Amino acid sequence: MKFDMDYIAHHNELTEFNPYFKLFLSIILLIVTLAIDNLYFDVFIFVVMSIVILAIAKINYRSYLKFLSIPMAFLVITCIFLLFFFGKGDVIYETGIFGIVVTTDSFHYAVYTFMRVMGCLPCLGFLALTTPIAKVLNCLRTLKVPKILIEIALLMYNSIFIFLNEIDTMQKAQNSRLGYHSYWTSFKSLGALASTIFLRSLDKSETLQHSLDSRGYDGELPVYKPRKMEE
């Protein structure tokens, strides 16, 4: 099952729901979650927003887990560094490797960082998975957010999908050539993917710029404006 966030945002039970309400709800919950230093509240927000996404918006649980998997990977790596390399206090665990230990402070930092980020992820997921990017940008436009910020957000969103599409295409090409049939070939394929994807992304970005120029791009991108409902 291929994860397509843009398709999911256009095909769920809350797609046509008021985008302003979804935007403000996500922002308020993010602020409250970051402001309240309470692990139980973080768990509560995670559970409640996950229920809204899965049960009310009726988004497939596999798609939701895939949405969480990418930031979760970075979160786990960050928490591991916090656990072993930051903080002072009493030693609660010794690894026996180069004097690396776990202290009370580092354990506290790792746990609280993990739980607060986990509380924020469903809030972002609620907005990203239930609201098309065009509606989000239109809300920002009507709220008088500077045009340059809206255009940067639009170009970044588009570039992310170009980047992911390039990775998917290259991985399929490597799989067709048995690039991942063993550990050694997997490492070689990942190395080739990492070294090539940056250059391919730059090439795609240049192509995007040429396509904008050919369509009369003058430094300002038009933003989607929904039609007013006729009475």
Secondary structure, 3 states (H helix, E strand, C coil): CCCCHHHHHHCCCCCCCCHHHHHHHHHHHHHHHHHCCCHHHHHHHHHHHHHHHHHHCCCCHHHHHHHHHHHHHHHHHHHHHHHHHCCCCCEEEECCCCCCEEEHHHHHHHHHHHHHHHHHHHHHHHHHHHCCHHHHHHHHHHCCCCHHHHHHHHHHHHHHHHHHHHHHHHHHHHHHCCCCCCHHHHHHHHHHHHHHHHHHHHHHHHHHHHHHHHCCCCCCCCCCCCCCCCC
